[in-house]
Amino acid sequence: MPAEAKPVHNPIRIDPEVCVKCNLCDWICPGDLIYKEEDNRETLPVVEYPDECWYCGLCQSICPVDAITIIFPKQMIQCKTDVTTLLGKVVE
């Protein structure tokens, strides 16, 4: 019996009521995670690969109408792991 797939956290929330469908978020995303049909002011941008997001916030910072919010997962916000362990470095 296959294990149930855990739902993927979507870190990029785009408010469809505020979005002006300008294509800037698609253009600036360094991971090419956001897809927006070019020259079509009818379609909303779509987060195609949410599990590959770097949480850089570029999409949020370029949005001219503040329609994008970055949502950090709980384990990132409440991280109790020390920096040395996270970086994999040994301090001597």
N, CA, C and O atoms as CSV, one atom per row, in Angstrom:
chain,resi,resn,atom,element,x,y,z
A,1,MET,N,N,0.838,-1.173,0.000
A,1,MET,CA,C,0.000,0.000,0.000
A,1,MET,C,C,0.892,1.248,0.000
A,1,MET,O,O,1.707,1.410,0.908
A,2,PRO,N,N,0.757,2.135,-0.998
A,2,PRO,CA,C,1.623,3.311,-1.074
A,2,PRO,C,C,1.312,4.307,0.031
A,2,PRO,O,O,0.166,4.463,0.451
A,3,ALA,N,N,2.364,4.978,0.491
A,3,ALA,CA,C,2.190,6.000,1.517
A,3,ALA,C,C,1.453,7.191,0.915
A,3,ALA,O,O,1.658,7.543,-0.246
A,4,GLU,N,N,0.599,7.798,1.717
A,4,GLU,CA,C,-0.137,8.958,1.236
A,4,GLU,C,C,0.814,10.129,1.074
A,4,GLU,O,O,1.659,10.382,1.933
A,5,ALA,N,N,0.671,10.834,-0.027
A,5,ALA,CA,C,1.515,11.998,-0.283
A,5,ALA,C,C,1.116,13.130,0.662
A,5,ALA,O,O,-0.063,13.445,0.824
A,6,LYS,N,N,2.113,13.721,1.269
A,6,LYS,CA,C,1.884,14.843,2.162
A,6,LYS,C,C,1.602,16.080,1.304
A,6,LYS,O,O,2.314,16.315,0.327
A,7,PRO,N,N,0.589,16.870,1.639
A,7,PRO,CA,C,0.300,18.053,0.822
A,7,PRO,C,C,1.479,19.020,0.828
A,7,PRO,O,O,2.135,19.210,1.852
A,8,VAL,N,N,1.735,19.621,-0.313
A,8,VAL,CA,C,2.841,20.558,-0.455
A,8,VAL,C,C,2.405,21.933,0.044
A,8,VAL,O,O,1.338,22.429,-0.315
A,9,HIS,N,N,3.247,22.536,0.876
A,9,HIS,CA,C,2.991,23.882,1.388
A,9,HIS,C,C,3.162,24.874,0.232
A,9,HIS,O,O,4.204,24.878,-0.424
A,10,ASN,N,N,2.168,25.700,-0.020
A,10,ASN,CA,C,2.271,26.724,-1.054
A,10,ASN,C,C,2.721,28.026,-0.396
A,10,ASN,O,O,1.937,28.662,0.308
A,11,PRO,N,N,3.975,28.431,-0.614
A,11,PRO,CA,C,4.506,29.603,0.072
A,11,PRO,C,C,4.085,30.941,-0.519
A,11,PRO,O,O,4.303,31.985,0.095
A,12,ILE,N,N,3.485,30.919,-1.703
A,12,ILE,CA,C,3.153,32.172,-2.377
A,12,ILE,C,C,1.639,32.292,-2.503
A,12,ILE,O,O,1.005,31.527,-3.229
A,13,ARG,N,N,1.072,33.253,-1.794
A,13,ARG,CA,C,-0.370,33.490,-1.875
A,13,ARG,C,C,-0.596,34.729,-2.734
A,13,ARG,O,O,-0.084,35.809,-2.438
A,14,ILE,N,N,-1.375,34.554,-3.806
A,14,ILE,CA,C,-1.695,35.650,-4.712
A,14,ILE,C,C,-3.181,35.953,-4.565
A,14,ILE,O,O,-4.026,35.098,-4.831
A,15,ASP,N,N,-3.489,37.156,-4.147
A,15,ASP,CA,C,-4.875,37.555,-3.940
A,15,ASP,C,C,-5.511,37.873,-5.296
A,15,ASP,O,O,-5.144,38.861,-5.932
A,16,PRO,N,N,-6.453,37.049,-5.741
A,16,PRO,CA,C,-7.057,37.265,-7.059
A,16,PRO,C,C,-7.894,38.542,-7.148
A,16,PRO,O,O,-8.136,39.051,-8.242
A,17,GLU,N,N,-8.334,39.057,-6.008
A,17,GLU,CA,C,-9.131,40.284,-5.998
A,17,GLU,C,C,-8.266,41.531,-6.181
A,17,GLU,O,O,-8.761,42.575,-6.604
A,18,VAL,N,N,-6.970,41.421,-5.861
A,18,VAL,CA,C,-6.068,42.567,-5.909
A,18,VAL,C,C,-5.130,42.501,-7.126
A,18,VAL,O,O,-4.746,43.536,-7.671
A,19,CYS,N,N,-4.770,41.307,-7.540
A,19,CYS,CA,C,-3.813,41.100,-8.636
A,19,CYS,C,C,-4.273,41.797,-9.915
A,19,CYS,O,O,-5.432,41.676,-10.310
A,20,VAL,N,N,-3.363,42.525,-10.559
A,20,VAL,CA,C,-3.663,43.211,-11.820
A,20,VAL,C,C,-3.144,42.434,-13.027
A,20,VAL,O,O,-3.206,42.910,-14.160
A,21,LYS,N,N,-2.624,41.210,-12.762
A,21,LYS,CA,C,-2.196,40.293,-13.832
A,21,LYS,C,C,-1.122,40.908,-14.717
A,21,LYS,O,O,-1.182,40.811,-15.943
A,22,CYS,N,N,-0.140,41.542,-14.084
A,22,CYS,CA,C,0.891,42.291,-14.816
A,22,CYS,C,C,2.063,41.443,-15.302
A,22,CYS,O,O,2.814,41.885,-16.171
A,23,ASN,N,N,2.236,40.239,-14.766
A,23,ASN,CA,C,3.304,39.328,-15.192
A,23,ASN,C,C,4.659,39.591,-14.525
A,23,ASN,O,O,5.621,38.877,-14.811
A,24,LEU,N,N,4.761,40.583,-13.655
A,24,LEU,CA,C,6.044,40.893,-13.030
A,24,LEU,C,C,6.537,39.779,-12.113
A,24,LEU,O,O,7.739,39.518,-12.059
A,25,CYS,N,N,5.633,39.116,-11.391
A,25,CYS,CA,C,6.050,38.047,-10.476
A,25,CYS,C,C,6.659,36.873,-11.258
A,25,CYS,O,O,7.656,36.290,-10.831
A,26,ASP,N,N,6.065,36.540,-12.380
A,26,ASP,CA,C,6.595,35.480,-13.246
A,26,ASP,C,C,7.969,35.881,-13.762
A,26,ASP,O,O,8.889,35.064,-13.801
A,27,TRP,N,N,8.100,37.122,-14.152
A,27,TRP,CA,C,9.350,37.620,-14.726
A,27,TRP,C,C,10.499,37.602,-13.714
A,27,TRP,O,O,11.629,37.275,-14.079
A,28,ILE,N,N,10.231,37.945,-12.456
A,28,ILE,CA,C,11.317,38.107,-11.485
A,28,ILE,C,C,11.664,36.846,-10.702
A,28,ILE,O,O,12.753,36.780,-10.132
A,29,CYS,N,N,10.806,35.863,-10.647
A,29,CYS,CA,C,11.052,34.674,-9.822
A,29,CYS,C,C,12.323,33.944,-10.280
A,29,CYS,O,O,12.376,33.452,-11.407
A,30,PRO,N,N,13.353,33.868,-9.412
A,30,PRO,CA,C,14.614,33.241,-9.816
A,30,PRO,C,C,14.508,31.724,-9.996
A,30,PRO,O,O,15.336,31.122,-10.679
A,31,GLY,N,N,13.507,31.114,-9.393
A,31,GLY,CA,C,13.338,29.667,-9.526
A,31,GLY,C,C,12.356,29.283,-10.616
A,31,GLY,O,O,12.102,28.098,-10.833
A,32,ASP,N,N,11.801,30.267,-11.301
A,32,ASP,CA,C,10.812,30.061,-12.361
A,32,ASP,C,C,9.636,29.222,-11.855
A,32,ASP,O,O,9.167,28.310,-12.536
A,33,LEU,N,N,9.171,29.548,-10.646
A,33,LEU,CA,C,8.089,28.800,-10.010
A,33,LEU,C,C,6.716,29.329,-10.365
A,33,LEU,O,O,5.724,28.602,-10.309
A,34,ILE,N,N,6.665,30.597,-10.729
A,34,ILE,CA,C,5.393,31.241,-11.022
A,34,ILE,C,C,5.215,31.289,-12.532
A,34,ILE,O,O,6.122,31.679,-13.267
A,35,TYR,N,N,4.028,30.885,-12.983
A,35,TYR,CA,C,3.735,30.927,-14.413
A,35,TYR,C,C,2.567,31.873,-14.659
A,35,TYR,O,O,1.534,31.794,-13.995
A,36,LYS,N,N,2.747,32.752,-15.605
A,36,LYS,CA,C,1.683,33.669,-16.018
A,36,LYS,C,C,1.718,33.765,-17.530
A,36,LYS,O,O,2.750,34.082,-18.121
A,37,GLU,N,N,0.596,33.491,-18.142
A,37,GLU,CA,C,0.506,33.579,-19.596
A,37,GLU,C,C,0.772,35.027,-20.021
A,37,GLU,O,O,0.047,35.942,-19.632
A,38,GLU,N,N,1.820,35.217,-20.822
A,38,GLU,CA,C,2.214,36.561,-21.244
A,38,GLU,C,C,1.139,37.219,-22.093
A,38,GLU,O,O,0.411,36.559,-22.833
A,39,ASP,N,N,1.062,38.524,-21.966
A,39,ASP,CA,C,0.151,39.343,-22.766
A,39,ASP,C,C,-1.309,38.928,-22.649
A,39,ASP,O,O,-2.102,39.177,-23.557
A,40,ASN,N,N,-1.665,38.300,-21.540
A,40,ASN,CA,C,-3.061,37.930,-21.322
A,40,ASN,C,C,-3.478,38.489,-19.964
A,40,ASN,O,O,-3.135,37.930,-18.923
A,41,ARG,N,N,-4.206,39.574,-19.984
A,41,ARG,CA,C,-4.620,40.240,-18.756
A,41,ARG,C,C,-5.839,39.583,-18.118
A,41,ARG,O,O,-6.404,40.115,-17.163
A,42,GLU,N,N,-6.240,38.441,-18.637
A,42,GLU,CA,C,-7.392,37.726,-18.096
A,42,GLU,C,C,-6.985,36.630,-17.111
A,42,GLU,O,O,-7.765,36.276,-16.227
A,43,THR,N,N,-5.766,36.086,-17.255
A,43,THR,CA,C,-5.353,34.957,-16.430
A,43,THR,C,C,-4.520,35.404,-15.237
A,43,THR,O,O,-3.732,36.346,-15.323
A,44,LEU,N,N,-4.714,34.707,-14.128
A,44,LEU,CA,C,-3.928,34.956,-12.921
A,44,LEU,C,C,-2.615,34.184,-12.985
A,44,LEU,O,O,-2.537,33.157,-13.659
A,45,PRO,N,N,-1.578,34.667,-12.289
A,45,PRO,CA,C,-0.356,33.876,-12.185
A,45,PRO,C,C,-0.627,32.629,-11.348
A,45,PRO,O,O,-1.473,32.641,-10.454
A,46,VAL,N,N,0.097,31.557,-11.646
A,46,VAL,CA,C,-0.075,30.285,-10.953
A,46,VAL,C,C,1.281,29.856,-10.392
A,46,VAL,O,O,2.303,29.959,-11.071
A,47,VAL,N,N,1.280,29.379,-9.153
A,47,VAL,CA,C,2.497,28.853,-8.548
A,47,VAL,C,C,2.615,27.400,-9.001
A,47,VAL,O,O,1.920,26.526,-8.484
A,48,GLU,N,N,3.496,27.144,-9.966
A,48,GLU,CA,C,3.628,25.818,-10.568
A,48,GLU,C,C,4.417,24.835,-9.702
A,48,GLU,O,O,4.080,23.652,-9.652
A,49,TYR,N,N,5.459,25.309,-9.023
A,49,TYR,CA,C,6.339,24.424,-8.258
A,49,TYR,C,C,6.521,24.963,-6.833
A,49,TYR,O,O,7.611,25.424,-6.495
A,50,PRO,N,N,5.491,24.918,-6.001
A,50,PRO,CA,C,5.579,25.514,-4.667
A,50,PRO,C,C,6.645,24.879,-3.774
A,50,PRO,O,O,7.203,25.553,-2.907
A,51,ASP,N,N,6.929,23.609,-3.972
A,51,ASP,CA,C,7.912,22.938,-3.114
A,51,ASP,C,C,9.352,23.347,-3.436
A,51,ASP,O,O,10.274,22.959,-2.719
A,52,GLU,N,N,9.554,24.116,-4.494
A,52,GLU,CA,C,10.906,24.560,-4.854
A,52,GLU,C,C,11.158,26.031,-4.516
A,52,GLU,O,O,12.196,26.582,-4.883
A,53,CYS,N,N,10.222,26.664,-3.827
A,53,CYS,CA,C,10.345,28.081,-3.488
A,53,CYS,C,C,11.522,28.311,-2.543
A,53,CYS,O,O,11.759,27.526,-1.624
A,54,TRP,N,N,12.249,29.393,-2.780
A,54,TRP,CA,C,13.410,29.763,-1.954
A,54,TRP,C,C,13.015,30.757,-0.861
A,54,TRP,O,O,13.847,31.116,-0.027
A,55,TYR,N,N,11.762,31.204,-0.854
A,55,TYR,CA,C,11.279,32.188,0.114
A,55,TYR,C,C,12.070,33.486,0.034
A,55,TYR,O,O,12.272,34.157,1.046
A,56,CYS,N,N,12.516,33.838,-1.165
A,56,CYS,CA,C,13.331,35.042,-1.332
A,56,CYS,C,C,12.498,36.318,-1.257
A,56,CYS,O,O,13.016,37.373,-0.892
A,57,GLY,N,N,11.211,36.232,-1.600
A,57,GLY,CA,C,10.328,37.384,-1.507
A,57,GLY,C,C,10.397,38.356,-2.672
A,57,GLY,O,O,9.790,39.426,-2.615
A,58,LEU,N,N,11.123,38.009,-3.726
A,58,LEU,CA,C,11.212,38.922,-4.863
A,58,LEU,C,C,9.848,39.166,-5.507
A,58,LEU,O,O,9.539,40.290,-5.902
A,59,CYS,N,N,9.040,38.125,-5.612
A,59,CYS,CA,C,7.706,38.286,-6.205
A,59,CYS,C,C,6.873,39.260,-5.381
A,59,CYS,O,O,6.165,40.104,-5.930
A,60,GLN,N,N,6.963,39.137,-4.071
A,60,GLN,CA,C,6.216,40.021,-3.180
A,60,GLN,C,C,6.723,41.457,-3.284
A,60,GLN,O,O,5.932,42.401,-3.278
A,61,SER,N,N,8.037,41.619,-3.379
A,61,SER,CA,C,8.603,42.963,-3.411
A,61,SER,C,C,8.341,43.699,-4.723
A,61,SER,O,O,8.295,44.929,-4.736
A,62,ILE,N,N,8.169,42.970,-5.826
A,62,ILE,CA,C,7.964,43.629,-7.119
A,62,ILE,C,C,6.487,43.884,-7.422
A,62,ILE,O,O,6.168,44.673,-8.311
A,63,CYS,N,N,5.599,43.234,-6.705
A,63,CYS,CA,C,4.166,43.365,-6.990
A,63,CYS,C,C,3.724,44.821,-6.770
A,63,CYS,O,O,3.852,45.344,-5.663
A,64,PRO,N,N,3.207,45.473,-7.814
A,64,PRO,CA,C,2.856,46.893,-7.697
A,64,PRO,C,C,1.604,47.170,-6.860
A,64,PRO,O,O,1.350,48.313,-6.479
A,65,VAL,N,N,0.826,46.126,-6.575
A,65,VAL,CA,C,-0.423,46.326,-5.818
A,65,VAL,C,C,-0.472,45.516,-4.524
A,65,VAL,O,O,-1.530,45.400,-3.905
A,66,ASP,N,N,0.657,44.960,-4.115
A,66,ASP,CA,C,0.736,44.161,-2.880
A,66,ASP,C,C,-0.251,43.005,-2.857
A,66,ASP,O,O,-0.906,42.760,-1.844
A,67,ALA,N,N,-0.357,42.295,-3.975
A,67,ALA,CA,C,-1.271,41.154,-4.067
A,67,ALA,C,C,-0.622,39.850,-3.622
A,67,ALA,O,O,-1.300,38.829,-3.509
A,68,ILE,N,N,0.687,39.874,-3.368
A,68,ILE,CA,C,1.413,38.640,-3.043
A,68,ILE,C,C,1.882,38.666,-1.594
A,68,ILE,O,O,2.417,39.664,-1.111
A,69,THR,N,N,1.670,37.549,-0.917
A,69,THR,CA,C,2.143,37.360,0.455
A,69,THR,C,C,2.936,36.070,0.494
A,69,THR,O,O,2.498,35.049,-0.035
A,70,ILE,N,N,4.104,36.112,1.120
A,70,ILE,CA,C,4.924,34.910,1.318
A,70,ILE,C,C,4.493,34.294,2.645
A,70,ILE,O,O,4.464,34.971,3.673
A,71,ILE,N,N,4.162,33.011,2.615
A,71,ILE,CA,C,3.709,32.294,3.805
A,71,ILE,C,C,4.775,31.283,4.205
A,71,ILE,O,O,4.992,30.287,3.514
A,72,PHE,N,N,5.432,31.546,5.315
A,72,PHE,CA,C,6.464,30.631,5.803
A,72,PHE,C,C,5.822,29.492,6.587
A,72,PHE,O,O,4.909,29.729,7.378
A,73,PRO,N,N,6.289,28.248,6.379
A,73,PRO,CA,C,5.733,27.132,7.148
A,73,PRO,C,C,6.135,27.230,8.613
A,73,PRO,O,O,7.143,27.846,8.958
A,74,LYS,N,N,5.328,26.613,9.463
A,74,LYS,CA,C,5.544,26.669,10.908
A,74,LYS,C,C,6.945,26.202,11.314
A,74,LYS,O,O,7.561,26.786,12.206
A,75,GLN,N,N,7.451,25.141,10.654
A,75,GLN,CA,C,8.767,24.625,11.044
A,75,GLN,C,C,9.896,25.610,10.725
A,75,GLN,O,O,10.968,25.521,11.323
A,76,MET,N,N,9.678,26.545,9.798
A,76,MET,CA,C,10.685,27.573,9.522
A,76,MET,C,C,10.608,28.694,10.553
A,76,MET,O,O,11.632,29.230,10.976
A,77,ILE,N,N,9.408,29.038,10.945
A,77,ILE,CA,C,9.217,30.140,11.892
A,77,ILE,C,C,9.626,29.725,13.305
A,77,ILE,O,O,10.209,30.518,14.044
A,78,GLN,N,N,9.320,28.488,13.674
A,78,GLN,CA,C,9.601,28.019,15.022
A,78,GLN,C,C,10.813,27.091,15.067
A,78,GLN,O,O,10.839,26.135,15.842
A,79,CYS,N,N,11.805,27.371,14.243
A,79,CYS,CA,C,13.005,26.528,14.161
A,79,CYS,C,C,13.825,26.653,15.446
A,79,CYS,O,O,14.136,27.755,15.898
A,80,LYS,N,N,14.167,25.502,16.022
A,80,LYS,CA,C,14.965,25.488,17.246
A,80,LYS,C,C,16.368,24.919,17.008
A,80,LYS,O,O,17.135,24.720,17.950
A,81,THR,N,N,16.687,24.662,15.746
A,81,THR,CA,C,18.000,24.135,15.400
A,81,THR,C,C,19.008,25.281,15.377
A,81,THR,O,O,18.733,26.340,14.813
A,82,ASP,N,N,20.175,25.072,15.987
A,82,ASP,CA,C,21.178,26.122,16.031
A,82,ASP,C,C,21.808,26.322,14.642
A,82,ASP,O,O,21.805,25.410,13.815
A,83,VAL,N,N,22.335,27.500,14.406
A,83,VAL,CA,C,22.876,27.884,13.102
A,83,VAL,C,C,24.016,26.976,12.674
A,83,VAL,O,O,24.111,26.630,11.497
A,84,THR,N,N,24.888,26.581,13.600
A,84,THR,CA,C,26.014,25.712,13.260
A,84,THR,C,C,25.531,24.404,12.654
A,84,THR,O,O,26.093,23.939,11.662
A,85,THR,N,N,24.516,23.815,13.224
A,85,THR,CA,C,23.949,22.574,12.703
A,85,THR,C,C,23.294,22.806,11.349
A,85,THR,O,O,23.461,22.003,10.431
A,86,LEU,N,N,22.545,23.905,11.219
A,86,LEU,CA,C,21.882,24.201,9.949
A,86,LEU,C,C,22.895,24.363,8.813
A,86,LEU,O,O,22.650,23.925,7.689
A,87,LEU,N,N,24.035,24.994,9.114
A,87,LEU,CA,C,25.050,25.229,8.094
A,87,LEU,C,C,25.963,24.034,7.900
A,87,LEU,O,O,26.711,23.978,6.924
A,88,GLY,N,N,25.910,23.072,8.825
A,88,GLY,CA,C,26.738,21.880,8.705
A,88,GLY,C,C,28.210,22.151,8.983
A,88,GLY,O,O,29.080,21.447,8.471
A,89,LYS,N,N,28.491,23.163,9.788
A,89,LYS,CA,C,29.880,23.517,10.081
A,89,LYS,C,C,30.247,23.112,11.503
A,89,LYS,O,O,29.421,23.147,12.416
A,90,VAL,N,N,31.468,22.740,11.656
A,90,VAL,CA,C,31.983,22.381,12.969
A,90,VAL,C,C,32.900,23.519,13.425
A,90,VAL,O,O,33.849,23.885,12.731
A,91,VAL,N,N,32.605,24.059,14.583
A,91,VAL,CA,C,33.425,25.124,15.130
A,91,VAL,C,C,34.479,24.497,16.031
A,91,VAL,O,O,34.167,23.766,16.970
A,92,GLU,N,N,35.710,24.796,15.727
A,92,GLU,CA,C,36.815,24.214,16.546
A,92,GLU,C,C,37.482,25.260,17.380
A,92,GLU,O,O,38.418,24.955,18.119
